[in-house]
């Protein structure tokens, strides 16, 4: 059964309740297992103090009075300690008078003395005398409800002496214990009365017990300090925070050793600072399941300061707003409290273990608890005041902006300038979300039009990266800013990029035409980049006649662009131009140079455009492995900065790379992840590319129902006119072909051809539309049209083996004589194997197996079918085997193979690498060339592989791998 932990205030208001860290040290008390659920846990690090108090009481019983001051900081449990000590006394062992000083009554004359005498049982004659004495004392110190002058002590000396004699008489028969809790709040007359008792202690059986917190005595009381220094019977008993060992023992007792691990108890001590109340609250969090941990530290701190002086609460609130690095002077100014008082307050919290020595909260939950406890308008006002204070002190703009954002408004005079500067500082530090917050708040300030345009442009730049689905909202206001001449060169170029990505073709064309007019007039920002911008726009929308004509007109009349301070714009334009013009040698070289030094630059939207074009250039050059590695790195970097638009862009390119490798399942999953990450409206024209990848991956893996859902997703018409439209139409064509709609598929493939005709690039097209269209013609039994398209494609290819040539040869075999098909397909298999496209390789192998079967070569047909079956299964296109009626593995062989799977774990990394290449059909010499080893070494490795997995030939390897 869990131990119930109760609150631990420094007052006697709750004195009847048990608290953490105390026990009843009574003879005959039952063990812990016999306690009631609300029982008091064993004392921790307080036994010596209880023993010492017992010794003082023994001295009192022998006629030697004592003064004991238990001095401890906030939350140290001093009140509970004395309460537990008094609980150990025999019922008739002593007469106990109790009084509690409080902050709200510390100016009430004789408030504590009145409590003492009203709380004791006095015989009638003595009772009347005491009441008369108290009335007389009050009359001399309070006049018409106001405190009397400073000479009130002269009039009450006689009263003090008579009251003391009454106490001395009571102590003659039974030892008297006078307990005053919270002595640091004693009213002055009661303190003087107490000082008058001390000289009597040498002969009176009186024990005066005080609980005090010297850190809360502002200003210091020389009288109370003098009681300790001048009386030989006075004892100061310090009570500090719990040690690490005490926290460990207490946590183990209350939580059990399985929960209270050394790591947890160390953290409990670090966060609580050993403060018993904070330790208690943290343990309660753990007992409740840990869901709120470590909120208890914040609750404990707030509870303590709320019941302390008002100035302390003001100081803590100021500290929560400014943070732990704030100076005492700044905290005092913000709190509106004297610097000396502020120092005392901070010292008190440090002594209690609630703050570190550097005046910082031990955990952020404390600042959160303090601020959440404030009314919203008061909290906002305090943040605004902090912003102005820090700005005047020359604090960094990012620090000041943090206060403005916490306030939630920008009414401070310095707001606009500070927020814009802070956004730059945040970007430089990689804090993109903070930069976005600064600009979002700055946008709500009242300022002049040019400044508003500058803020809007910066906010738009970041939202295109972090919140692309809402960034479109800035396009129309930015067009107005452009018309008014408020945009600079970079902002104009990024507006062009935004309009193009959003598919706003009418506005894009009008903007570029306006730039051309300005260029003719010889003035206007942005005209310096007119030529590259119009060229790039025409490349993005190759089917848009207006943009193409505009680009041609500008190219003829406009000189080359002036040097650009944004390095990514010319890189993006050059790569786009090389990509569609088919300049493969220049394209790959430029892409490699850019990627070697590429990093995400939040200061330019052209950065991601240039990176994406470079990655696609390397991908279309037949190097998907490199693209996958680059994308993984850039995805992680974008995710770290919460740039979801860029993260989605690189995910989509990686999906396309896996699709080119024939890894259909991974390609589909990555494309789906990218679309989950960024909403459809956030993709702009890029939606066509990622949707096309998902459609093609789902179609090729036989998941036609999933592909149908992607095809049904609405696509804006301008998207299909963009460069991404070719990928979408190509993918949709294959879906239509797979669902037996060859005419509709042919229309999509021929539409892809219009892109290629516009680009007029030699070599392989970005999408293999001719071979795909040839398949659509074949599905309609028109071999002549299919053959024409294949021959056209072959004529356009560069000499030498390639993936595109392999696709052409496979399709050409379908329209060739039966006897010629094995040769064509064998060449296609070799080329596709080198390209790394396992899906297309599996298709070619299936066709080759059928071709061998048709020519009567059953042995080779079975061998190739075996290889094709496993490769199709590996790529996730198992339906290919079913469609071709291929099932080369009988059940018994399958079972035997499964039993030998254990041998795979025995393979070394090099053996597995060689086995995989051998399973894909590479010869020993080809494997040796790829891995930079000798053919003899390959043969030795394969021999060991065969022995470990218990096979006799390399044709059996695919099944095991």
N, C-alpha and C positions, 0 to 999 in steps of 0.2 A: 504494500500500500504506500503511495507517495506521501512524503511529509508535506504538510500544509505550511507554506511560508507566508507570514503576515507582514504588514508594513512596519517600518522602523523609524519613527519620527523622533526628533530630539525634544520631546515634550511628554508630559504625564497625562495628556488627554486620553491616550490609549494605553495607559499603564497596565491595565488588566489583561492586555493581549500579549501572547508570547511573541518572541522575535528571533530572528536568525542570530546564531552566535552566542546564545545564553542558555544556562541550565539552572535547575534547582538543585543545589548541592546539599540535599537533605538526607539524613540518615533514613534508611529503609525505603528509599525511592525505587520503583521498579525499573527494570532494564528497558532499553529503547523499544523492544518489541511489545512491551506491555503498555506503551503510551497510547493515549487517545489520539485520533487523527490530528487534532490541533495542538499536540504536545510540543514542548520547546526542545529544539535540537541541542546537542551538547555544545558547551561553550568552546569557542575557538580563540586561542591566544589571549584569553582573559582570566584564566585561573589564578595567576599570580596576583592580579589586581584584586580579585575577590578575597583571596587569602589575606592580602594586606589590609583591606577594609575590615575584615574580621578581627585582625590584630589591633587595629585602632579602636574598635568597639570594646575589645577586652580591656585596653588601657582606660577607656572611659568608665567602664564598670568598676575599675579600681580607684576612681576619683581623679583621673588625669584627663581632662577634656581635650578634644582634638578638633582641628579644622582640616578637612580634606577637600581639595578642588580637583575634580576629574575634568581635565582639560582635553577636549578633542574637537576636531573640525566637523563640518557638516556631514551628517549621515554616518558618523563613526559609532553610533549606538551607545553613547555615554548615559543617556537617560535610561535606556533599557538595562544597562549594566547595574546602575544604582537600584533600579526597581527589583532586579533579580537578587541583589544582595539583601535588600530589605525583606524579600520573600523568604529568605532562609532563616530569619529571626524567629525565635519562639514567640508565641502569642503574647506572653507576659514578660518577654525578655527586655523590651524597651518601649518607650512611648515615642511615636513617630509623628512629627509635625511636617506637613507637606505644603509647598507652595510652588507655583509655576509662574515665572516672569514671562511676559510676552511682549512682542514688539508693539502691539496696539495699545498696551497699557503701561509702557515704560515711562510715560510722563504723568501717570496717575500717582500722586503722593500717597505713600504708605499702602499701595496696592498689594504688595507682597506680604507686608507685615499683617495686614488685615486678613489675608488668606490664612496665614499661620495660626492666628488666634481664633479665627472662626472655625477652623478645622479641628480644634481640640476640645476635649470635654473638660470643662472647668466648673468647680463647685460654685454655687450661686454667689457667695460673698466675693470670691475672687473674680467671677465673671463680671459682676457689676463694676468692680474697680478697673478691670482691663478695658471694658467698653468706654468708661469715662476717660481713661488715659488716651485711648485711640481717638476719641472725639476731640479732646483737647489738642492733640498733636495735629490733627487735620485742620482744626480751626486756625492754628498758627501758621500753617503752610499754604492754605487755600483761602483766598479772600474773594468773595463774589464770583466763585467759579474760576478764578485766575490764580496762577501760582504766585505766592508771596515773593518778596525780594530775597536777596542773597543772605540776609541775616536771620533766616528762619531757624538755623541750627541752635542759636542762642536760646530761643524760646522753648525748644523741645528736648534739650539735654536732660532736664529733670524727668521728662516723660520717658525718655529712653532708659534711664537708669531704673525707674520703677518697673517698667515692663521686663527688663532684664532680671530684676530680682524675682519677679513672678515666675520666670522660667527656671531660675536657680532653685527656687523652692520646690517646683514640680520635679526637678531632677534629683532631689535628695532621696526620694523613695524609689524611683525607677529611672534608669539611664534614659536620657532624652536625646533623640536624633532629630535634628532640624535639617530637612532636605529642601533645598531651593534649586529648582531646575531652571536652566537657561539664565544663569546669573549674569550673563553679558547684557540682558535686557532689564536688569534691576533698576527700579526708579530710585532717584538720588536719596530721598529720605529713608527708604528701606535699606539702602546700602549703608548709610550712616548708622542706622540701628544695628545692622549686622556687625559693623566695625566696633560698636560698643560692646558687643557680646564677647569678642575675642579676648580681651584682657581677663575676663572671668574664667576662661577655660582652664587655667592652671589649678583651680580648686573646684570646678563644677563638673558634674558628670554629664557633660553635654558633648555630643558629636555633631559638628556642623558639616553637612555634606553639600557641596555645590557642584553643579555641572556647568561648565563654562566653555566658551569658544573664544579664545583671545583674539582670533582673527576677525571676529564680528564686533569687537568693541571699538566703535568709531565715534568720537575720538577715544583714545586710551583713557582708562579710569585709573588715576594714580592711587586712589583709595583702595581699590580692589587689589591692585598689584602690591600695595604696601602691606596688606594683610598677610600675604605669603612671605614677604621678605623680613618683616619685623617680629613675627610670632614664632617662638621656638616649637610650638605645637602645630604649626601649619605644614601641610604637605601638598605639593602639586603632583598629581598623578596623570602623566600624559597618556593619551589614548590615540594611537595612530591608525592608519589603514592596515588591513590584513596583509600578511606576507604571502608570497607565492605558495609556500608550504601549507599555510592555513586555508587558502582558497582551494588548493588541491584536496586537502583532507575533507573539507566541507562538501565539495562537489562529489567526491567519491561516496560520502555517506548519504547524500540526498538523491543522487542520480544513479548510483551504482557504478562499479568499476568498468562495466562494458560501455557505458555512455561517457563517463567522465575519463576520457583518455588523457594522457599527458598533453597532447596537442590542444585538446579542448580546454583543459584547466589553465594552460599557459595563456590561451586567448582570453579566458574569463578574467584572469588577473591583469592582462595587458589592457583590455577595454575598460574594466572597472577601476583600475588604479588601486585595487585593494579596498575601495570604499564598500563597507558592508551592505549598505542599501542598494548600491549598484550591483554587487555580487548577487544579492538576493533576487533582484529583478531579472538578471540574466539567467539564473538557475530556474526561475519560474518560466521563462521563455522556453528553456529546454524541457521542462516537465510538461509543457503544453504541446510538445512535439517539435519544437524548433522553428515553426513557421514564422514566428515574429522575431526571432533572434536576429540581431542584438538590440531590438527596439527598447528593451528594458533599461539599457544604459541611458538613453535619452529621456525615458520617463522618470527615472530616478533623479537625474540632474534637474529636470524641469520641476519636479515635486519639491526638491530642496530649495531651489532659488525662489520658487513661488511663495514659500513660507518664510523667507528671509526678508531682509530690508528691501524696499522698493528699488533703491538704487542698484542693488545687485541684479535684479531682474532686468533693469534697463541696460546694465553693462553686459549681461549675457546675451541679450537680444542684439546689441550692437556688435558683439563679438561674432555671433552667428551670421550676421550680415556681412561683416568685413572678412571673416576667416581668421585662421590661427596666426597668420603672418602679420596681422595688424599691430601697429605700435600702440602703447598705452595712451599716448596723446590722441591718436585718431579714434580709439575706442571711447575715450572720455568725451571728445567733441561730439561724436555721433550720438552717444547716450545722453548727452546733456548733463553730465555728472562731473563734479570736481575731479581733477586728475589724481589727487591724493586718495580720494574715496575710491576711484576706479582701481588704483593700485592695490588698495586693501581688498577690494572685492575679488580681484584676480588672484591675489595671494591666498585668500580664503579657499577659493576653488582648487587651486594647486595643492594646498595643504590637505584638502579632502580627497585628493587623488582624482578629482573629476576633470581636471585639465592637466595637460603636460606642463613641464617646466617652461616651455615656450609659449604658454597661454593658448594652446590649441586643444580642440575637442579630441578626445581619444578615439572617437569614431564619428563619421558624418551623420549618423542617425540622431545625435544630440542636437546638432544645428537644425536638422529637419524638424525635430520635435519642438524646439523653441520657436521656430518660425511658424510652424503649423498652428501653434497655440495663439498666435496673434490674430487680431481681426484683419481681414484682407486689406482694407484701406490703410490701416496703420502700418502693415508690413510693406505695402507699396511705397508709402511716404518715406519709410526708413531707408528703403533701397534707393529712392531718388536722392535723398539727402546724402547717402553714402557715395553715390555717383558724383555729385557736385563736390563733396569733400575730397574725394580721390583725384578728381580732375584738377582741382586747385593745387593739390600736392604734387602734381606732375606724374601721377601713376600711369602705367601703360594703358593705351586706349582699350586693349582687350579686357583689362581688369575693370575699367570704368563701364564698358559696354555690358559686362556681365551683370552689374548692378542695374543698369537700365532694363535689360531683358528680364531680370527677376522682378522688377517693378511692373513690367508689362505695359509701360507707356513710355513715351519719349518727350515728356513735357519739359525736361531739363533744358537749359539754354544751350548746353554744349552737345546735345544729343546727336544731331545730324553729322557733324564733323567727326565726333568720336566713333559713331557706329560704322561709318564708311572706312575710317582708318583701321578700326578693330577687325573688320572683315578681311582686310588685306593681311593683317597680322595673323589672323586665324588660318587663312589659306597657306601662308608661309609655314605655319606650324603643322599643317596637315589636318586641322580641325575644320573640315568642310561644313559639317552641320552647324557649328558655331557661327561660321561666316554667313551661312544662309539665314540664321536667326537674326544676326545683326542687320543684314540688309532688309529683311522682312519688316523689322521694327523701324528702320530708317525710312522705309517707304511710306510709313504712316505719319511722318513728320510733315509739318508745313514748311515748304521751302520754295525757292524759285524754280522755274521750268527747266533750265539747263541742269541744275543739280538733281532734280527729280528724274530727268532722263538718264543721267549718269547712274543713279541708284537703280533705276529700273533695268538698265542694261546689265548691270552686275548681278542683280537678283535673277534675271532671266538666264544668265550664263550658268549660274549654280543650279537653278531648278531644272534646266535641261539635263543636268547630270544626276541630281538627287531625286527630283520629282517630275519626271518628264510628262506625266499625264496632266499636270496643271500648268506647265510652262507655256503652253499654247496661248494662255490668257494674255501674255505680254505682247503678242505679235501686233495686234491692232494699235495699242498705245505706242509701241516702238515705231510703227509706220508713221504715226503723227509726229513723233519726235524727229524722225528722218526728214519729213516734209518741212519741219520748223528749223532744221539745221542743227539740232542738238546732239547728234551722234558723231563720234569720232571714227577714224578709219577702221579700227578693229571692230567697233560696235556695228558698223554698217556691214562688214563682211560676215559677222555672226548672225545678223538679221537675215542676210541672204541664205545662210545655212539653215536657220530655223524655218524660214518660209518653205524652202525646198523639202526639208524633212517632214514638214506638216502637210505637204501636198497642196499648199496654197499657190497654185500655178498662176492664177490671174494676178494676185498681189506680187508674186515673184517677178513676173514679166514686167509689170508696171514699174517696180522698183529699179530693175536693171535698166529699163528704158529711161527712167528719170536720171539715173547715174550717167547714162550716155549723153543726155542733154546737158547736164552739169559739166561733163568733160569737154563738150564742145564750147561751153561758155568759159571754160578755164578756171572754174572755182568749185569748191565743195568737197567735204571730207568723203572718202570712199572712192573717189574717182581714180585714185592711184592704182586700185586693184580691179578696175573695171574689166580689163581683158581676161585675167585668170578667173574672175568670178563668173563671167558669161560663159567661158569655155567649160568650167566645172558644171554649171547649171545645165548646159546642153548635154553633157555626159551623163548626168544623173537622170535626165529625161530625154533619152535619145529619140523617142517617137514624137516629141513635141516640136512641131514645125516652127512655131514662133520663137522658141528659145534657140533652135539651130540657126535660123536666119539671123537672129540678133547676134549670136556669137560670131557668125561669118562677117557680119557688117562691122562689128567692133574690131575683129582681128584685122580687117583691111584698113581701118581708119585710125586705130589706136596703137601707140607704141607699146613696147613691153612695159610691164609693171615696174614701178619704182621699188627699190629695196624695201622689204616688209619687216617690221619689227616683230611680227608673229611668225616664227620659223615654220609653224605647222601648215599654214595656208599654202605656200608654194609647194611644199612636199605633197600635200593632198592633191593639188591640181595636177602636178606632174605625174604622180602615180596613176590617177584616174585617166589621164590622157594616154599613158603607156598601156594601161590595162585594156582599153577599148580599141586602141590602134594596133594591138598585137605585137608591140615591140618587146618580145619576151626577154631578150638578152639585157636590154637596159632596165626593164621592169624589175626583174629578179635582183639585179645588182643594186638598184636604188632601194628596193625593199629591204634587202639584207643590211645595207648601210644604216637605214633608219632604225631597224629593229635592234641593232647592236647598242644603240644609245637611247632607245625609247624609254620613256617614263610617263606616267600620267601627270598631266599639267592642267590643274583646275582653272588656270587663268586663260585658257583658250579652248573653245569648242572644236576648233580644227584639229586639236591634238588627237582625239579619239577617232576622227574621220581619217586622218593620216595613218594611224596605227591599224585601223581596220582594213584599209586599202592595202597596206604593206602585207598584212597577214594573208589576205586573199590572193595577193600576187604570188606568195610563196606556196600557197595551197594549190593554185591552178598550175604551178610549175611542177606539181607531182611530189610535193614533200609534206604530206599531212602530218607525219610524226613531229616535225619541227613546229608546225602550227599548233598542235596539241600542247606541246611543252610551253610555248610562248603564251598561249591563251590561259593555261592554268596559272601561270605567274601573274598575268595581268588581271585575271579574275580575282585572285586573292588580294591584290593591291587595291582594286576598285572596291571590293567588299570591305576592306579595312577602313576606307574613307566613306562608306555608305553611298557610293556613286552607283546606284542601282542601274541606271541607264547604260553606263559603260560596262558594268558587270554582265548585264543581259546581252549586250552586243558581243562581248567576247565569248560568252556561253554559246551564243548562236553560231559563231564562227567555229568554235570547237565541235559543236554538233555536226556542222557541215564537213569538218575534217574527218570525223569518225564515219560519216556517211560515205565519204570517198574511200575509206579503208574497208568498207563493207561491214562495219560494226553497227548493225541496224538497231539493236536494242539500246546501246549506249547513245547513239545519235538521237533516237526518239526521246529518250529520257532527258537528255540535256536540252533539247529543243523545248520540251514540255516545262522543264525547270525555268528556262529563260522566259517563257510566256507567263508562268506563274509569278515570276519576279517583277515583271513590268506589265502593267495593264495594257490592253490593246491600243487605247488612245495614246499611250506613251511611246509606242513604237514608231508611229508615223509610217513612212514608206518602208521602213525596215521590217514591218509586220509581214510583208509578202515573202521576204527571205526566210525568216524563221518558220513561218507557216509552211512554206514550200518544203523545207527540210523535214518537218514533222510529218507532212503528208507522204513524202516519198519514203521515209523510213518506215512508217506504218504500213504503207502499201507493199513495199518489198518484203516486209516480215509477215505478210499475210493477215494483218489486223485491219481489215477493210472497214469494219464498223467504226474503229477509232479514226481512220483516215476520213471517213465520211463526215464525222463531226468537225474535223478541221476544214474540210472543203465547204461545209455549210456556214462557216464563220464569215460574216459580211466583210468585204474588202472594198474600200473606196475606189472609185474609178481612176483617180490620178495615180494611185499606187501601182496599178497594172501598167501604166505608162512609164514608170521609173525603171531604173536598171535592175531593181529587185523583182520587177514583174516577170522577167524571163525565167527566174528560178521558180516562181510560183506557178506559172503556166506550164512549165516542164513537168513539175511534180503533179499538178492536177491532170495533165495529159496521161501520165502513167496510171493514176488512180482510175481514170475513165477507161483506159485500156484494160486494166485488171478487172473492171466491172462490166466488160463486154460492151463498151460504147466506143468502137474504134473510130467512127466518124468524128465524134466530139473530141476524142483524143487527138486526132489528126489536126483538127482546127487549132487546138492549143499548141501543138508542136510547130505548126506553120506560123502561128503568131510569134513564137520564140524566134523564128527565122527572120522576122521583120526587124528584131533588135540587131541580129547579127549583120543583116544587110546594111543597116544604118551605120554600124560601127565599121564595117568593111575591113575587118582585120584578117590577115592570113593566119594559118595554123589552126589549132583546135579552138572551137567556140567555148565560151564559158559554160554553156550547157550543150550537151550533145543532141541537138534537136534533129539533125538529119537522120542519124541512126534510129532515134526514137520514132520519127515520122515514118521511116522505112518499116519499122515493126508494125505501126498502125496500118500501113498499106498491106503488109503481109496478112494481118488479121482480116483484111477484106479481100484476100486472095488476089492482090494485084502485085505480082512479082516484078513487072516491068518498072513500075513507079518506085518500088523499093530498091531495085538495082540501080536506077538512075541516081537516087539520092545518095546511096552508099558510094558510088563511083565519084560523085561530085565531092563528097567529103574527103575521100582518099586523095583526090587531086589537090585539095587545099592544104593537106598536112605537110609538115616539114619531113624531110627524109629521116629514116631510122625508126626503131621500135618505140612505141608509146602506148599509153592507155587508150587514147583515141583511136589509134590504128588497130589495136586489139579489138575494140568494140566494132569497128568497121568490118574486120575480117570475120568476126562471129556472125554478123548480120549478112555479110556477103555469102557465107557458107550456106545460109538458109535458101538463097536463090541460085545456088550453083548445082552442078551435077552431083549425084550421090557419091560417085567415085572420087570427086575432088574435095569433098567436105572434110574428110579426116585431116588432110594436109592443111587446109585453111584454118581449121579449128585448133590443130596442134600449134600453129604459129600464134593464133590468138591467145591460147592458154599460156604460152611462154611470155608474151608481152604483158598480159594481165597479171601474171604471177609477179613480174618485176615491178609492176605499178603499185602493188600492195592493195588492190581493190579485191578483197576476197569474195564479195558478193558477185561481181561480174565474172570472176574466175570460176565460181561455182556454176554459174549459168553456162559458161563456155565448156566446162567439163561435162555437164549434163548433155549438152548438144554433141560433144565429142563421143560420149558413151553411146548415144543413139546412133551416131554416124558409123561407129565401129560395128554396132549390131546390124545396121542396115547393109553393111558390106560383108557380113558374115564372120567378122572377127570377134567371136564371142569372148575369147580370153581377154583381149584388151578392153572390150566393152565392160566386163565385170570389174577389171582392175580400175578403170577410170570411174566407173559408177561408185565403187567403194570409196574412192577419194572424194568424189563429188558429194556423196551422201554426208560424209563427216564435215566437209567444209561448209555445206549448206546449213547443217545443224549448228556449227560453230558461229556462223554469222547471224543466226536467228531467223533464217529463211527456210525452215524445214518444209514448208509447203511446196518448195521447188521439187523436192524428192517425191512428194505425193503426186504432183502434177505430171511428173515424168515417169511415174510408176516404178520408182527405183527403191529397192529395199534389200541391199546386198548383205545385210547381217541377219543370219538366222538366230532364233532365240537361244539355242545352246551356245553358239559362239558369243552371243552377247553376255550370257551368264558367266562364261569362262573369262571373258574380258573384265567383267566387274570384279571377279575374284582376284584378278592380278593388279587391281588399282593400287594396292599397297606398295607395289614396286616403284610407283612414281615418287613417293616421298624419299626414296633412297637416291634419287637423281641429284647430282650437283647442279649448280646454276649453269655452268657451261654445258653440261650434258643435256639439260632441259632445252637450252637455247638451240643446240645443234639438232636435237630431236624434233623440235618444232619446225625448223627449216626443212628438215628431211621429210616431215609429214606433209609439208606444203608442196613437195615435189622437186626441191632443189637437189642438184647433184652434189657429190662430195667436193668437186672443184669449185662449184658456185658457193657452197657454204664456206669453204676455205677462204675464198676471195672476200666474202662479206665480213668474216670474223678475223681476217688477217692472221690466219694460221695455215699450216700445211694440210694437204689432202690426206696425208698419212695420219696426222693427228685427228682429223675428222673421223677417219675409218676406225681408229682405236676407240674414240669416244662412242661411236655408234655400236661397236661390239659390246661395250659395257652396258649401253642402254638396252640392247636386245636381251642381254642376260638378266638384267634387273627387272624388266617388265615382262620377261618370258614370251618374247615374240621371235620369229625367225627371219622376218623380212621387213623392210621399211614401209611397205604398203599397209602393214597392220598398225603402224604407229598412230595415225590420226584418231583412231577410236580411243586410244588410251590417253591422248593428250587433250 
